[in-house]
Structure formats: structure tokens, C-alpha cells
Amino acid sequence: MAKTSPVEFIQQVRAETRKVVWPTRRETIMTGVMVMIMTLILAIFFFAIDSGFEALVGFLLSLAAK
């Protein structure tokens, strides 16, 4: 494999960066909002699952204590 000089590397990086299609401000905001919504939904889901397991384990431990 041929070695690339630092100057060539920087030129290649700039050329590739020009090809990138950057998201618009609206797309970025919408994606951020969707991430927040999904995070909230998952937090509620895992809270419900954790609470259910906590109640189940508490119930089983109360049966074992009798």
C-alpha cells in the first residue's frame, strides 16, 4: 500500500468532506425531538417493568417470610 503524505491526506479529507450532505436545521431539530420522545417512552417502559419486578419479588419474599 502506498504511503500518503500529510498534505495529501488533508487534501483527501477536504475532498471527502465536500461530498457530505449535511442535514438541515429542521432535520436536526426533528431528529433531536424524536430522540427525546423515544428516550421518554423507553424510560416509562423500563420504569413499569422494574416496578412490576419489584412488586413480584416483594410478594415472593413476603410468602417466604411466613
N, C-alpha and C positions, 0 to 999 in steps of 0.2 A: 504494500500500500504506500502510495506517495505521501511524503510529508508536506503539510501545509504550513506556510509561514504565518506568523501572527497577523500580518497585514491582509493576506488572502482570506484568512479566517474571518476577520472583521468585515471584509467586503462581502463574503458569502452570507454572513449573519444579516447584514443590512439588506441584501437582495431577498433573502427569505422573509424578513420582517415586512418588506413592502408587499409581499404576496398575501399576508394575513388579512382576513376580513374581520375587522373589529366590530363588536356589537354596538348598536345604537344606545343612546341613553335610555330610551324607553324599554328596549330589550333587557338591558342590565337591571333596571328597576323592577320589571315584571319578574325576572328570574329571582331577584332578591326576595320579592314578596312571596313567590311560590316556595322558596326555601323556608321562609319563616312559617308559612302555613303548614307545610309538611312537618316541620320540626314541632310545631304546636300539636298537630294531630298525633304524631308519634309519642310525644310526652304524655298526652292524655291516655293513649293506648297502654303504654308501659306502666303508668300510674294505676290504671284499672287492673291490669294483670298482677302487678305487685300487691295491690290491696287484696285482691282475691286470694293469692297465695298466702298472704299474711293471715287472713281470716281462716283459711283452711288449716294452716299449721297451728294457729291458736286453738281451733276446735279440736284438732287431734291431740294436742298437748293437754287440753282440759279433760279429754277422755282418758288419757294415760295417767293423769293425776288422781283419778278416782279410785 
